[in-house]
Amino acid sequence: MKKILVTGGTGFVGANLIRRLIREGHEVHLLVRPGYKPWRIESIREHVHIHVGEMADPKVILNIVGHVCPEWIFHLAVYGAYPDQTDARQMVNTNIIGTINLVEACMHAGFEAFINTGSSSEYGFKDHPPPETERVDPNSHYAVSKVAATLYCRHMSISHDIRLTTLRLSSVFGPYEEPTRLMPTLMLKGLNHELPPLVEPDIARDLIYVDDVVDAFLRAASARGMERGAVYNVGTGVQKTLRDIVEIARRTLHIESEPQWGTMPNRRWDTTTWVLDNRKITQELAWYPTYTFEQGFRTMADWFCRSTEIQNFYRSRLL
């Protein structure tokens, strides 16, 4: 059993990660911001220790980390990943300053492994699957802040000889996703055998099921002999177009209506090529995605359709 501190544990990926940690018997501590939204963790609240503090406040973070003394740290706290999160200064405070404060506090307390969460957006638009050695070319405030955090973590790991690894995640989907995102919207509409408004059909993403991402976090934390400051792409290496996604959704949810392409405007980050080269993590950590997109979608749909409470909550968030 490990004593583990998770930031961003009330978010989508974090909520799935802490459920896995609880099942495996670890002592789980969550560092959450004031005013956090608890809906993803209400059913497991009694199994975790919650500590409230602003990531941008170094004294608060130092006190919390010093009190917990975690062996493993999973840093998933982030601002700017959703379209309504546009404040560049908040991105700097959370994604850069918050990361610096957390790393410094953990170094002061001592730790075994620190896993930082990066993003495929750090690469910017590419016409091929970028490996970790590819030049980053961020094209948004959010992506710039994530690049800065990744470079800081790599520098600290190398210069202080500590186990601080970054996982650059592709497009993750699964249970407890934000209700406004594509997969929950497809499922909610699919209950009525309908489709939502859609962008152009050739828009693509490297979609990876959240359980595979959680496996990558645990493998990175427990691995030995990694290079200091290692960065790993966490994706399937195979992109799916929106046309592919909708066809699988129609089969899974028995939707007879035809898709109406272009009834929703493309977003500024939409592109026809978005996929990661995952060979490094498969070779060095022996991590492989175990879910195809269709398998992951069906698993998520089973979770969604089993609970009317979840359906009602998602429905209320979309109204």
C-alpha positions in Angstrom: 0.0 0.0 0.0 1.2 3.5 -0.9 0.2 6.8 0.6 -0.8 8.8 -2.5 -1.7 12.4 -3.2 -3.8 13.2 -6.2 -4.5 16.7 -7.5 -7.4 17.1 -9.9 -9.1 14.0 -8.3 -12.5 15.5 -8.7 -12.0 15.8 -12.5 -12.8 13.2 -15.1 -9.5 11.2 -15.3 -8.7 11.8 -11.7 -12.0 10.4 -10.5 -11.3 7.2 -12.4 -7.8 7.0 -11.1 -8.7 7.4 -7.5 -11.3 4.6 -7.8 -8.6 2.3 -9.0 -6.3 3.4 -6.2 -9.0 2.7 -3.6 -9.7 -0.8 -5.1 -6.0 -1.6 -4.8 -5.9 -0.7 -1.2 -3.9 2.5 -1.2 -4.3 5.5 1.2 -5.6 8.2 -1.1 -5.4 11.9 -0.4 -7.0 14.5 -2.6 -5.8 18.1 -3.0 -8.7 20.1 -4.2 -9.4 23.8 -4.9 -11.9 25.8 -2.8 -15.4 25.5 -4.3 -14.6 22.2 -6.0 -17.4 20.2 -7.6 -17.9 16.9 -5.7 -20.3 15.0 -8.0 -17.7 12.6 -9.4 -16.5 11.5 -5.9 -19.7 11.6 -3.8 -20.1 7.8 -3.8 -16.5 7.3 -2.6 -16.1 10.3 -0.3 -15.6 8.2 2.8 -12.7 6.3 1.2 -10.5 9.4 0.6 -8.9 12.2 2.6 -9.7 15.6 1.2 -7.4 18.7 1.6 -8.6 22.0 0.3 -6.1 24.6 -0.9 -5.2 26.9 -3.8 -2.5 25.5 -6.0 -1.1 29.0 -6.5 -0.5 29.5 -2.7 3.0 28.0 -1.9 2.5 28.1 1.8 -0.8 26.2 1.7 0.6 23.6 -0.6 3.7 23.2 1.5 1.6 22.6 4.6 -0.7 20.1 3.0 2.1 18.1 1.4 4.1 18.2 4.6 1.1 16.9 6.5 0.4 14.1 4.1 4.0 13.1 3.2 2.9 11.1 0.1 5.1 8.5 -1.5 3.4 8.8 -4.9 2.0 12.0 -6.4 -0.4 12.1 -9.4 -0.7 15.7 -10.6 -3.8 16.1 -12.7 -5.1 19.5 -11.6 -5.5 21.7 -14.7 -7.3 24.8 -16.0 -8.0 25.6 -19.6 -8.9 22.1 -21.0 -12.5 23.1 -21.6 -13.9 25.8 -24.0 -15.3 27.9 -21.2 -11.9 28.1 -19.4 -10.3 31.0 -21.2 -8.5 33.1 -18.5 -4.9 32.9 -19.5 -3.7 34.2 -16.0 -5.7 31.4 -14.3 -3.9 28.9 -16.7 -0.6 30.3 -15.5 -1.6 30.2 -11.9 -2.9 26.6 -12.0 -0.8 24.9 -14.7 2.6 26.6 -14.2 2.8 28.2 -10.7 0.6 25.5 -9.2 2.9 22.8 -10.6 6.0 24.6 -9.3 4.5 24.9 -5.9 3.6 21.3 -5.8 6.9 20.0 -7.0 8.8 22.2 -4.5 6.6 21.1 -1.6 7.0 17.4 -2.6 10.8 17.7 -2.9 10.9 19.2 0.6 8.8 16.3 2.0 10.5 13.6 -0.1 8.8 11.1 -2.4 9.2 8.0 -4.5 7.4 9.0 -7.7 5.8 12.1 -9.1 3.6 11.8 -12.3 2.8 15.0 -14.0 -0.1 15.1 -16.6 0.7 16.7 -19.9 -1.4 17.1 -23.1 -1.2 16.1 -26.7 -2.0 19.8 -27.4 1.6 20.6 -26.5 2.6 19.5 -30.0 0.1 21.8 -31.8 -1.2 20.8 -35.2 0.8 18.1 -36.9 0.2 16.1 -40.1 1.7 12.9 -38.6 1.8 11.1 -35.2 4.5 13.1 -33.2 6.9 11.2 -31.0 8.2 12.7 -27.8 11.3 14.0 -29.5 9.1 16.2 -31.8 9.4 19.9 -31.5 6.5 21.3 -29.5 4.5 24.0 -31.2 1.7 25.0 -28.9 -1.1 27.1 -30.5 -3.1 28.2 -27.5 -2.6 29.7 -24.1 -3.5 26.4 -22.5 -1.0 24.4 -24.6 1.7 27.0 -23.8 1.1 26.6 -20.1 1.2 22.8 -20.4 4.5 22.9 -22.3 5.9 25.2 -19.6 4.9 22.7 -16.9 6.3 19.7 -18.8 9.7 21.5 -19.3 9.8 22.6 -15.7 9.2 19.0 -14.5 11.8 17.6 -16.8 14.4 20.2 -15.7 13.7 19.5 -12.0 13.9 15.8 -12.5 17.3 16.0 -14.3 18.9 18.7 -12.1 17.8 17.1 -8.8 17.9 13.4 -9.8 14.2 12.8 -8.8 11.6 10.5 -10.4 9.4 13.1 -12.0 7.7 11.8 -15.2 5.2 13.4 -17.5 2.4 11.6 -19.4 1.1 13.4 -22.5 -2.5 12.3 -22.8 -4.4 12.1 -26.1 -8.2 12.4 -26.1 -9.4 10.5 -23.1 -13.1 9.3 -22.8 -15.0 7.2 -20.4 -17.2 7.3 -17.2 -17.6 10.7 -15.5 -16.6 12.7 -18.5 -17.8 16.3 -18.6 -21.4 16.2 -19.6 -21.0 18.7 -22.5 -18.4 16.6 -24.3 -19.1 14.4 -27.3 -19.3 10.9 -25.8 -21.8 11.8 -23.0 -23.8 13.8 -25.5 -24.0 10.9 -27.9 -25.2 8.6 -25.1 -27.7 11.0 -23.8 -29.2 11.6 -27.2 -28.9 7.9 -28.0 -31.3 7.0 -25.2 -33.9 8.6 -27.5 -32.4 7.0 -30.6 -31.2 10.5 -31.8 -28.0 12.1 -32.7 -26.7 15.5 -31.5 -25.6 18.4 -33.8 -22.3 17.4 -35.4 -19.2 19.1 -36.9 -17.6 17.9 -40.2 -17.2 14.1 -40.4 -13.5 14.1 -41.1 -12.5 15.7 -37.9 -10.3 13.2 -36.0 -8.9 12.4 -32.6 -6.7 9.7 -31.0 -9.4 8.5 -28.5 -8.2 6.4 -25.6 -10.4 4.8 -22.9 -9.8 6.1 -19.4 -9.0 2.7 -17.9 -6.0 2.4 -20.2 -4.9 5.9 -19.1 -5.1 4.9 -15.5 -3.0 1.9 -16.2 -0.3 4.2 -17.7 -0.3 6.3 -14.5 0.2 3.3 -12.3 2.8 1.8 -14.6 4.8 5.1 -14.7 4.7 5.4 -10.9 5.8 1.8 -10.2 8.5 1.5 -13.0 12.1 1.6 -12.2 15.1 2.6 -14.2 13.4 5.3 -16.3 15.3 8.3 -17.6 15.1 11.3 -15.4 12.4 13.7 -16.7 10.9 11.2 -19.1 8.0 12.2 -21.2 5.6 9.6 -22.6 2.8 9.9 -25.1 -0.3 8.0 -23.9 -2.5 7.3 -26.9 -3.7 4.4 -29.0 -1.6 5.5 -32.0 -4.8 5.2 -34.1 -7.1 8.1 -34.8 -10.8 7.9 -35.3 -12.8 10.3 -37.4 -16.1 11.7 -36.3 -17.7 9.6 -39.0 -16.2 6.4 -37.4 -17.3 7.5 -33.9 -20.9 8.2 -35.0 -21.2 4.9 -36.9 -20.1 3.0 -33.8 -22.5 5.0 -31.6 -25.4 4.2 -34.0 -24.6 0.5 -33.8 -24.2 0.4 -30.1 -27.2 2.6 -29.2 -29.5 1.4 -32.0 -29.8 4.9 -33.5 -31.6 4.9 -36.8 -31.5 8.6 -37.6 -28.9 9.7 -40.1 -26.1 12.1 -39.0 -26.5 15.7 -40.1 -22.9 16.8 -40.7 -22.0 20.4 -40.2 -25.0 21.3 -38.1 -22.5 22.4 -35.4 -19.6 24.7 -36.3 -16.1 23.3 -36.2 -14.1 24.4 -33.1 -10.8 26.2 -33.5 -8.9 23.2 -32.4 -10.6 20.7 -34.8 -8.4 19.1 -37.3 -8.3 16.0 -39.6 -5.1 14.7 -38.1 -4.7 14.2 -34.3 -2.8 11.1 -33.2 0.2 10.3 -31.0 3.2 8.1 -31.6 3.1 5.7 -28.6 6.1 3.5 -29.3 8.2 4.9 -26.5 5.8 4.0 -23.7 5.2 0.6 -25.2 8.9 -0.1 -25.5 10.1 1.3 -22.2 7.2 0.7 -19.8 5.5 -2.3 -21.6 2.2 -0.4 -21.6 -0.3 -1.1 -24.4 -3.8 0.2 -24.8 -6.2 -2.7 -24.2 -9.4 -1.2 -25.4 -10.3 -0.4 -29.0 -12.5 2.6 -29.4 -15.5 0.5 -29.9 -14.8 -1.6 -26.9 -14.3 1.5 -24.8 -17.5 3.1 -26.1 -19.6 0.0 -25.4 -18.1 -0.2 -21.8 -18.9 3.5 -21.2 -22.4 3.0 -22.7 -23.0 0.1 -20.3 -22.0 2.3 -17.3 -24.2 5.1 -18.6 -27.3 3.1 -19.3 -27.2 1.2 -15.9 -27.8 4.4 -13.8 -30.8 6.6 -14.2 -29.2 8.9 -11.6 -26.2 9.4 -13.9 -28.5 10.0 -16.9 -30.6 12.5 -15.0 -27.5 14.4 -13.8 -26.0 14.6 -17.3 -29.4 15.6 -18.6 -29.6 18.5 -16.1 -26.2 19.7 -17.0 -27.1 20.0 -20.7 -30.4 21.8 -20.2 
